[in-house]
Amino acid sequence: MASYPRGGRFPPGLPPTPVTPQDSARYTREMLESLRKIALGQGQVTLAHLLGLAAMEAKHLGGQAQDT
Protein backbone atom coordinates (compact mmCIF):
# COMPACT_ATOMS: atom_id res chain seq x y z
CA MET A 1 0.00 0.00 0.00
CA ALA A 2 1.30 3.47 -0.84
CA SER A 3 2.35 5.70 1.99
CA TYR A 4 1.28 9.32 1.75
CA PRO A 5 2.46 12.18 3.93
CA ARG A 6 0.11 13.51 6.60
CA GLY A 7 -2.16 16.41 5.81
CA GLY A 8 -3.83 14.87 2.76
CA ARG A 9 -1.07 15.87 0.38
CA PHE A 10 -0.36 13.80 -2.69
CA PRO A 11 3.12 12.61 -3.62
CA PRO A 12 5.05 14.74 -6.10
CA GLY A 13 4.27 14.22 -9.78
CA LEU A 14 1.07 14.31 -11.75
CA PRO A 15 -2.12 15.22 -9.86
CA PRO A 16 -4.67 12.46 -9.37
CA THR A 17 -7.25 11.98 -12.10
CA PRO A 18 -10.48 13.80 -11.18
CA VAL A 19 -13.50 11.63 -10.44
CA THR A 20 -16.31 12.16 -12.93
CA PRO A 21 -19.94 12.33 -11.81
CA GLN A 22 -20.53 9.08 -13.74
CA ASP A 23 -17.70 7.33 -11.87
CA SER A 24 -18.96 8.62 -8.54
CA ALA A 25 -22.53 7.46 -9.22
CA ARG A 26 -21.32 4.03 -10.37
CA TYR A 27 -19.16 3.58 -7.27
CA THR A 28 -22.00 4.71 -5.01
CA ARG A 29 -24.43 2.31 -6.69
CA GLU A 30 -22.02 -0.61 -6.28
CA MET A 31 -21.53 0.15 -2.59
CA LEU A 32 -25.26 0.51 -1.99
CA GLU A 33 -25.98 -2.78 -3.74
CA SER A 34 -23.37 -4.53 -1.60
CA LEU A 35 -24.86 -3.04 1.56
CA ARG A 36 -28.34 -4.10 0.43
CA LYS A 37 -27.17 -7.70 0.11
CA ILE A 38 -25.71 -7.58 3.62
CA ALA A 39 -28.93 -6.11 5.00
CA LEU A 40 -30.98 -8.85 3.31
CA GLY A 41 -28.68 -11.49 4.76
CA GLN A 42 -29.29 -10.04 8.22
CA GLY A 43 -33.05 -9.96 7.75
CA GLN A 44 -33.17 -6.16 7.67
CA VAL A 45 -35.84 -5.97 4.99
CA THR A 46 -36.76 -2.29 5.33
CA LEU A 47 -33.12 -1.22 5.31
CA ALA A 48 -32.48 -3.41 2.26
CA HIS A 49 -35.45 -1.81 0.50
CA LEU A 50 -34.23 1.71 1.22
CA LEU A 51 -30.71 0.84 0.07
CA GLY A 52 -32.22 -0.58 -3.13
CA LEU A 53 -34.07 2.67 -3.74
CA ALA A 54 -30.87 4.64 -3.16
CA ALA A 55 -29.03 2.36 -5.60
CA MET A 56 -31.73 3.02 -8.21
CA GLU A 57 -31.27 6.76 -7.71
CA ALA A 58 -27.50 6.43 -8.10
CA LYS A 59 -28.05 4.45 -11.31
CA HIS A 60 -30.36 7.21 -12.57
CA LEU A 61 -27.81 9.89 -11.71
CA GLY A 62 -25.08 7.91 -13.45
CA GLY A 63 -27.22 7.78 -16.57
CA GLN A 64 -27.73 11.54 -16.44
CA ALA A 65 -23.99 12.08 -16.14
CA GLN A 66 -23.48 10.10 -19.38
CA ASP A 67 -25.98 12.26 -21.25
CA THR A 68 -24.34 15.58 -20.42
ChimeraX attribute file (.defattr): number of C-alpha atoms within 10 A of each C-alpha:
attribute: neighborCount
match mode: 1-to-1
recipient: residues
	/A:1	3
	/A:2	4
	/A:3	7
	/A:4	10
	/A:5	8
	/A:6	7
	/A:7	6
	/A:8	7
	/A:9	8
	/A:10	13
	/A:11	12
	/A:12	6
	/A:13	6
	/A:14	7
	/A:15	8
	/A:16	8
	/A:17	6
	/A:18	7
	/A:19	8
	/A:20	12
	/A:21	15
	/A:22	18
	/A:23	14
	/A:24	15
	/A:25	21
	/A:26	19
	/A:27	15
	/A:28	18
	/A:29	23
	/A:30	15
	/A:31	13
	/A:32	21
	/A:33	19
	/A:34	15
	/A:35	17
	/A:36	24
	/A:37	15
	/A:38	14
	/A:39	17
	/A:40	14
	/A:41	11
	/A:42	10
	/A:43	11
	/A:44	13
	/A:45	13
	/A:46	12
	/A:47	15
	/A:48	22
	/A:49	14
	/A:50	13
	/A:51	21
	/A:52	19
	/A:53	15
	/A:54	17
	/A:55	23
	/A:56	15
	/A:57	15
	/A:58	21
	/A:59	19
	/A:60	14
	/A:61	17
	/A:62	21
	/A:63	15
	/A:64	13
	/A:65	15
	/A:66	11
	/A:67	7
	/A:68	5
